[in-house]
Amino acid sequence: MPAHAEATDVRQAAGGDHDAFARLYHAHVGRVHALALRMTGPSVAEDLTQEVFIRAWEKLATFRGEARFGTWLHRLAVNHILSRRETWARRESRRVTAEGILDRIVTPRRRDAGLALDFEGAIGRLPDGARQVFVLYDVEGYGHEEIAAAMGISVGTSKSQLHRARMLLRGHLNR
């Protein structure tokens, strides 16, 4: 979507135009869903995507236009997904040992040499904190300071979680 058309749709949507917001939704839903999928997994990604767009509709009046709408929406999505992690942590109250984590990540290889590695699946099976830091740092390009601030953790914890995620993924790739 060209920048001028997007800016027009943002202004119209902020004024209550549902059709303009629908165009914004269709232009950005793929990226938001991919982010939610990578950070949380398939079981909640669709619901989170919808929640992000509901939140965007509610907060559209706060969009000042200093950045592109897609940039603003992406930040809103990251913040919303991270805020929901506390809820998931309570639901996922069980602790998994390091061996248990590896068992979740490593899937038995089929004997066909030509099968592609399911890297997205491996990312999806990382523990929540490690997965979120990995996606934000290695996929989305955030710095450790930004991640720490957004997740409410220290920079050292962000670095530690990234290292943990990479080691678990490396173990998966080496099998």
ABEGO torsion letter per residue (X at the ends): XBAAAAAAAAAAAAAGBAAAAAAAAAAAAAAAAAAAAAAAEAAAAAAAAAAAAAAAAAAAAABAGABBAAAAAAAAAAAAAAAAAAAAAAABABBBBAAAAAAAABBBBBABAABBBBAAAAAAABBAAAAAAAAAAAAAGBBAAAAAAAAGBBAAAAAAAAAAAAAAAAAAAAX
